[in-house]
């Protein structure tokens, strides 16, 4: 709960796991209860202006930092996501390569890169990691 909300403070709070934020003037019993229930169930309760600022920041990070490096907000490249989606659909390496017009070696290198970067044990673990993280 805050009397005034400064952008740099909100961004810092998000880094530390901010789960909800209310303006003191809007903080009646119902609003506080709704914010607590939302936070307990893994959702965030934020004023509209704060949500818009956070989305603007996220778009800027995607545009200025991640995009030029070929990454998405999830940390996967589009190419990696294509391969992981097909693996999740049950395709094997040869089928993924054929579908994407890649060599089998390229597909294996993409999978290896994902596993190495995220510390994953095998391709099943890579697909599960992407699904749990919301990338797939």
MODELLER restraints for C-alpha pairs under 7 A, 6 or more apart:
rsr = mdl.restraints
at = mdl.atoms
rsr.add(forms.Gaussian(group=physical.xy_distance, feature=features.Distance(at['CA:1:A'], at['CA:21:A']), mean=5.67, stdev=0.5))
rsr.add(forms.Gaussian(group=physical.xy_distance, feature=features.Distance(at['CA:1:A'], at['CA:22:A']), mean=4.78, stdev=0.5))
rsr.add(forms.Gaussian(group=physical.xy_distance, feature=features.Distance(at['CA:1:A'], at['CA:23:A']), mean=5.79, stdev=0.5))
rsr.add(forms.Gaussian(group=physical.xy_distance, feature=features.Distance(at['CA:1:A'], at['CA:24:A']), mean=5.66, stdev=0.5))
rsr.add(forms.Gaussian(group=physical.xy_distance, feature=features.Distance(at['CA:2:A'], at['CA:22:A']), mean=6.40, stdev=0.5))
rsr.add(forms.Gaussian(group=physical.xy_distance, feature=features.Distance(at['CA:2:A'], at['CA:23:A']), mean=5.22, stdev=0.5))
rsr.add(forms.Gaussian(group=physical.xy_distance, feature=features.Distance(at['CA:2:A'], at['CA:24:A']), mean=5.33, stdev=0.5))
rsr.add(forms.Gaussian(group=physical.xy_distance, feature=features.Distance(at['CA:3:A'], at['CA:23:A']), mean=5.77, stdev=0.5))
rsr.add(forms.Gaussian(group=physical.xy_distance, feature=features.Distance(at['CA:3:A'], at['CA:24:A']), mean=5.09, stdev=0.5))
rsr.add(forms.Gaussian(group=physical.xy_distance, feature=features.Distance(at['CA:4:A'], at['CA:23:A']), mean=6.83, stdev=0.5))
rsr.add(forms.Gaussian(group=physical.xy_distance, feature=features.Distance(at['CA:19:A'], at['CA:39:A']), mean=5.31, stdev=0.5))
rsr.add(forms.Gaussian(group=physical.xy_distance, feature=features.Distance(at['CA:19:A'], at['CA:43:A']), mean=6.96, stdev=0.5))
rsr.add(forms.Gaussian(group=physical.xy_distance, feature=features.Distance(at['CA:19:A'], at['CA:44:A']), mean=4.88, stdev=0.5))
rsr.add(forms.Gaussian(group=physical.xy_distance, feature=features.Distance(at['CA:19:A'], at['CA:45:A']), mean=6.87, stdev=0.5))
rsr.add(forms.Gaussian(group=physical.xy_distance, feature=features.Distance(at['CA:20:A'], at['CA:35:A']), mean=6.10, stdev=0.5))
rsr.add(forms.Gaussian(group=physical.xy_distance, feature=features.Distance(at['CA:20:A'], at['CA:39:A']), mean=6.39, stdev=0.5))
rsr.add(forms.Gaussian(group=physical.xy_distance, feature=features.Distance(at['CA:20:A'], at['CA:44:A']), mean=5.04, stdev=0.5))
rsr.add(forms.Gaussian(group=physical.xy_distance, feature=features.Distance(at['CA:20:A'], at['CA:45:A']), mean=4.54, stdev=0.5))
rsr.add(forms.Gaussian(group=physical.xy_distance, feature=features.Distance(at['CA:20:A'], at['CA:46:A']), mean=5.59, stdev=0.5))
rsr.add(forms.Gaussian(group=physical.xy_distance, feature=features.Distance(at['CA:21:A'], at['CA:45:A']), mean=6.19, stdev=0.5))
rsr.add(forms.Gaussian(group=physical.xy_distance, feature=features.Distance(at['CA:21:A'], at['CA:46:A']), mean=5.13, stdev=0.5))
rsr.add(forms.Gaussian(group=physical.xy_distance, feature=features.Distance(at['CA:22:A'], at['CA:46:A']), mean=6.58, stdev=0.5))
rsr.add(forms.Gaussian(group=physical.xy_distance, feature=features.Distance(at['CA:22:A'], at['CA:47:A']), mean=6.66, stdev=0.5))
rsr.add(forms.Gaussian(group=physical.xy_distance, feature=features.Distance(at['CA:35:A'], at['CA:45:A']), mean=5.33, stdev=0.5))
rsr.add(forms.Gaussian(group=physical.xy_distance, feature=features.Distance(at['CA:38:A'], at['CA:44:A']), mean=6.00, stdev=0.5))
rsr.add(forms.Gaussian(group=physical.xy_distance, feature=features.Distance(at['CA:38:A'], at['CA:45:A']), mean=6.35, stdev=0.5))
rsr.add(forms.Gaussian(group=physical.xy_distance, feature=features.Distance(at['CA:62:A'], at['CA:72:A']), mean=6.77, stdev=0.5))
rsr.add(forms.Gaussian(group=physical.xy_distance, feature=features.Distance(at['CA:62:A'], at['CA:73:A']), mean=6.52, stdev=0.5))
rsr.add(forms.Gaussian(group=physical.xy_distance, feature=features.Distance(at['CA:66:A'], at['CA:72:A']), mean=6.02, stdev=0.5))
rsr.add(forms.Gaussian(group=physical.xy_distance, feature=features.Distance(at['CA:70:A'], at['CA:77:A']), mean=5.65, stdev=0.5))
rsr.add(forms.Gaussian(group=physical.xy_distance, feature=features.Distance(at['CA:71:A'], at['CA:77:A']), mean=4.44, stdev=0.5))
rsr.add(forms.Gaussian(group=physical.xy_distance, feature=features.Distance(at['CA:74:A'], at['CA:135:A']), mean=5.83, stdev=0.5))
rsr.add(forms.Gaussian(group=physical.xy_distance, feature=features.Distance(at['CA:80:A'], at['CA:110:A']), mean=6.23, stdev=0.5))
rsr.add(forms.Gaussian(group=physical.xy_distance, feature=features.Distance(at['CA:83:A'], at['CA:96:A']), mean=6.66, stdev=0.5))
rsr.add(forms.Gaussian(group=physical.xy_distance, feature=features.Distance(at['CA:84:A'], at['CA:127:A']), mean=5.79, stdev=0.5))
rsr.add(forms.Gaussian(group=physical.xy_distance, feature=features.Distance(at['CA:85:A'], at['CA:136:A']), mean=6.62, stdev=0.5))
rsr.add(forms.Gaussian(group=physical.xy_distance, feature=features.Distance(at['CA:86:A'], at['CA:96:A']), mean=6.29, stdev=0.5))
rsr.add(forms.Gaussian(group=physical.xy_distance, feature=features.Distance(at['CA:88:A'], at['CA:127:A']), mean=6.16, stdev=0.5))
rsr.add(forms.Gaussian(group=physical.xy_distance, feature=features.Distance(at['CA:93:A'], at['CA:104:A']), mean=6.16, stdev=0.5))
rsr.add(forms.Gaussian(group=physical.xy_distance, feature=features.Distance(at['CA:93:A'], at['CA:107:A']), mean=6.57, stdev=0.5))
rsr.add(forms.Gaussian(group=physical.xy_distance, feature=features.Distance(at['CA:94:A'], at['CA:104:A']), mean=5.82, stdev=0.5))
rsr.add(forms.Gaussian(group=physical.xy_distance, feature=features.Distance(at['CA:97:A'], at['CA:103:A']), mean=5.45, stdev=0.5))
rsr.add(forms.Gaussian(group=physical.xy_distance, feature=features.Distance(at['CA:97:A'], at['CA:104:A']), mean=5.30, stdev=0.5))
rsr.add(forms.Gaussian(group=physical.xy_distance, feature=features.Distance(at['CA:97:A'], at['CA:107:A']), mean=6.14, stdev=0.5))
rsr.add(forms.Gaussian(group=physical.xy_distance, feature=features.Distance(at['CA:111:A'], at['CA:123:A']), mean=6.73, stdev=0.5))
rsr.add(forms.Gaussian(group=physical.xy_distance, feature=features.Distance(at['CA:114:A'], at['CA:126:A']), mean=7.00, stdev=0.5))
rsr.add(forms.Gaussian(group=physical.xy_distance, feature=features.Distance(at['CA:115:A'], at['CA:121:A']), mean=6.54, stdev=0.5))
rsr.add(forms.Gaussian(group=physical.xy_distance, feature=features.Distance(at['CA:115:A'], at['CA:122:A']), mean=6.72, stdev=0.5))
rsr.add(forms.Gaussian(group=physical.xy_distance, feature=features.Distance(at['CA:115:A'], at['CA:126:A']), mean=6.22, stdev=0.5))
rsr.add(forms.Gaussian(group=physical.xy_distance, feature=features.Distance(at['CA:120:A'], at['CA:126:A']), mean=6.04, stdev=0.5))
rsr.add(forms.Gaussian(group=physical.xy_distance, feature=features.Distance(at['CA:130:A'], at['CA:136:A']), mean=5.75, stdev=0.5))
